[in-house]
Amino acid sequence: MFVAQVADFMGMNVKNDTPLRLAVFDCDGTLVDSQSSIIHAMHAACDHHGLARPTENEVRRVVGLPLEVAIARVLGGVSESLAHEIGATYKSAFSDLREKGGVSDPLFPGVDDVLDRLDAHDWLMGIATGKSMKGLTSTLEQHGLMDRFVTHQTADNAHGKPHPDMMLKALDATGVQAEFSVMIGDTTFDVEMAKNAGVKVIGVTWGYHEADELMDAGAFRVVDTAQDLTQALLALMETAQ
């Protein structure tokens, strides 16, 4: 935590005088597999409003966007007012599911190892997610990860992806320069957000968008496993001296 505290002051790693490194992670589809809960809440909201349920894949395709934007896209352009109503119902359905212990957000295999390796190399780590702060806190606390991340950027306090706002705020909060930062995400929305902020992106294939889509959107690299992610992150920052 001490390293994080000095980030705003000098942007240097006090242990070895190298620039601080920042890895910003998406949450849903990157750290945790939350599709089951998201699909449940979306279907419940559609049922409540008498709308046809989108397919599971259609719901996965919009994970990461601001909720009302995602709703409008997945339901074929419903009005702004209706999207707002459906969004409120979605949040209620999700909260009900959480209260009943039905929210399942398992960590993807190897995620803990990635975080441990980055921490051992004195990286700062952050989150940029379309989740609300309430939802993010619940997910991170479930896995004992709340304190692993020094900045938590959510849809509550920033413009949603692919706007660069969350990434820019993460850089500002930590004092790390864009050239020494990297975004890790599973969707083209993550890639576009980071690119718009001038930050490199590593895409992961275990989430909700396809590898070729991530590359076409401008990912610096796409990886298939947590071990590959760790190696890619450490190698990337070795070249940014």
TORKE-82330 format. One line per 2 residues: number of its first residue (from 1); their letters; for each residue z, y, x of C-alpha. Coordinates in steps of 0.001 Angstrom, whole numbers, plus 500000, padded with zeros to 6 digits. Each point is the difference from the previous one (the first is absolute). Example, Ala and Ser with C-alpha at 12.3 -4.5 7.8 and 13.67 -1.06 7.14 Angstrom:
# residues 2
1> as> 507800 495500 512300; 499340 503440 501370
# end
This chain:
# residues 241
1> mf> 500000 500000 500000; 500658 502365 502920
3> va> 496349 499796 501028; 499013 500966 496471
5> qv> 502338 502986 500075; 498360 501477 503075
7> ad> 496465 499517 498673; 499894 503417 498367
9> fm> 501389 501583 503149; 497676 498803 502710
11> gm> 497690 497252 498733; 500922 497838 502977
13> nv> 501729 496657 500418; 503218 500839 501820
15> kn> 500155 496552 501594; 496819 500252 502024
17> dt> 498461 503435 499392; 496973 498547 498188
19> pl> 498786 501552 496750; 501657 498638 496897
21> rl> 497983 497431 498068; 499952 499899 496221
23> av> 498877 497106 497817; 499742 500868 496313
25> fd> 499819 497032 497650; 498742 499710 496479
27> cd> 502407 497976 497861; 498338 498045 497168
29> gt> 497472 497574 501448; 500973 500755 503591
31> lv> 503738 499445 500388; 500662 498205 496724
33> ds> 497957 498007 497506; 500853 501861 496796
35> qs> 496966 499076 497935; 501884 497776 497563
37> si> 502344 502771 498868; 497241 502621 499912
39> ih> 497682 497810 497941; 502819 499126 497602
41> am> 500863 503659 499408; 496350 500993 499562
43> ha> 499370 497233 497478; 503179 500861 498118
45> ac> 498918 503637 499798; 496559 499034 498727
47> dh> 501509 497682 497390; 502295 502781 498798
49> hg> 497079 502403 499539; 497676 497403 498466
51> la> 497569 500044 502909; 498140 497092 501572
53> rp> 501700 498699 503096; 498133 500561 503273
55> te> 499578 496932 502174; 502497 499333 502769
57> ne> 497388 500869 502611; 499180 503279 498246
59> vr> 503678 500942 500169; 500245 499051 503680
61> rv> 496988 502204 500740; 501872 503178 498984
63> vg> 503349 499272 501636; 500880 502934 502236
65> lp> 498449 502744 497890; 502213 502437 498070
67> le> 501072 498179 496836; 498108 502062 497448
69> va> 496878 500034 502171; 500245 496227 500320
71> ia> 500410 499620 496243; 497002 502192 499231
73> rv> 497877 498079 502470; 501007 496491 498978
75> lg> 499724 500741 496278; 496611 501658 500175
77> gv> 500791 503677 499896; 502636 500436 497301
79> se> 500986 503585 499228; 502534 501790 502174
81> sl> 502538 500116 497190; 499640 496288 499240
83> ah> 500203 499125 503696; 503281 501921 500108
85> ei> 501340 498065 497015; 498921 496663 501451
87> ga> 501559 500982 503317; 503342 500638 498326
89> ty> 499790 496614 498285; 499086 498332 503295
91> ks> 503062 501518 501697; 502214 498847 497144
93> af> 498592 496467 500165; 500504 499902 503758
95> sd> 503586 501240 499679; 500748 497406 497342
97> lr> 498597 497281 502244; 502124 501210 502921
99> ek> 503172 500088 497903; 499365 496405 498943
101> gg> 499560 498939 503624; 496324 499254 499475
103> vs> 498525 502247 502685; 498650 497889 502840
105> dp> 498922 501921 503101; 500103 497432 502824
107> lf> 499297 501154 503531; 496709 498793 501375
109> pg> 500413 497422 502790; 500774 501521 503373
111> vd> 500748 503532 498796; 503558 499858 501348
113> dv> 498649 498987 503394; 497585 502932 500072
115> ld> 502794 502463 499243; 502272 498402 502609
117> rl> 497319 500223 502700; 499214 503633 499266
119> da> 503686 500868 499968; 500442 498262 503350
121> hd> 497212 502218 501389; 501744 503141 498672
123> wl> 497471 500761 497288; 500900 502111 497007
125> mg> 499013 498445 496674; 499302 501539 496629
127> ia> 498773 499214 496506; 497217 501622 497976
129> tg> 499722 498448 496543; 498874 500618 496462
131> ks> 503373 498701 498838; 502677 502318 498685
133> mk> 503001 500546 502275; 502094 497969 497562
135> gl> 497586 497086 500207; 499655 500229 503771
137> ts> 503764 500134 500494; 500468 496932 497821
139> tl> 497365 498068 501950; 501245 500964 503450
141> eq> 503653 499405 499143; 499107 496567 498638
143> hg> 498848 499064 503500; 502526 502035 501990
145> lm> 497267 502273 501333; 501013 503448 498761
147> dr> 501294 501145 503381; 497041 498616 501954
149> fv> 497823 502925 498912; 500759 503567 501022
151> th> 497713 501621 497436; 499328 498905 496419
153> qt> 496993 501683 498406; 499459 499174 496330
155> ad> 498125 501144 496924; 503092 502021 499014
157> na> 499734 502501 502835; 496352 500071 501061
159> hg> 496424 499833 498749; 498837 496433 499490
161> kp> 497513 498084 502120; 497342 500593 501198
163> hp> 501249 503594 500408; 501436 500378 503544
165> dm> 503237 501609 498807; 502292 496992 500509
167> ml> 498717 499356 503501; 500228 503657 500978
169> ka> 503560 500164 498702; 500899 496888 501985
171> ld> 498645 501630 503153; 501885 503195 499274
173> at> 503250 498155 499246; 499934 498082 503281
175> gv> 498376 502520 502306; 497460 497419 501165
177> qa> 496448 501093 500737; 497155 498469 498015
179> ef> 498431 498501 503124; 503167 497954 500619
181> sv> 500249 498804 496408; 498411 497199 498019
183> mi> 499862 499027 496342; 500227 496362 498937
185> gd> 498692 499153 496545; 498124 497526 497849
187> tt> 497816 502291 497882; 497199 502467 500481
189> fd> 502365 502635 498574; 502238 499535 503051
191> ve> 497021 500262 502323; 498663 503146 498344
193> ma> 503431 501683 499953; 500538 499434 503706
195> kn> 496463 501020 500943; 500426 503200 497992
197> ag> 503101 500705 502101; 498267 499212 503307
199> vk> 501975 496783 500557; 498617 496598 500986
201> vi> 500380 497120 497565; 500491 496275 500440
203> gv> 499142 498055 496877; 501650 496722 499008
205> tw> 498186 497277 498096; 502983 498434 498223
207> gy> 500097 502736 497359; 497814 501149 497141
209> he> 496687 501232 501489; 497467 498047 502040
211> ad> 499550 500222 503775; 496440 501314 499801
213> el> 501111 502748 497635; 502684 501111 502419
215> md> 497535 500097 502880; 497401 501846 497937
217> ag> 502638 502570 499026; 500660 500687 503679
219> af> 502829 497754 501161; 500324 499967 503787
221> rv> 500673 496269 499835; 500746 497342 497386
223> vd> 502430 497139 500666; 500754 496720 498246
225> ta> 503557 499216 501142; 503241 501775 500815
227> qd> 499733 498831 503605; 496533 501537 500254
229> lt> 501394 503211 498516; 502727 500263 502615
231> qa> 497531 499438 502815; 497560 502523 498554
233> ll> 502673 502665 499610; 501361 499640 503518
235> al> 496522 499895 501505; 498884 503048 498015
237> me> 502821 502146 501239; 499540 498852 503597
239> ta> 496632 501757 499897; 501474 503234 498612
241> q> 501806 501411 503023
# end
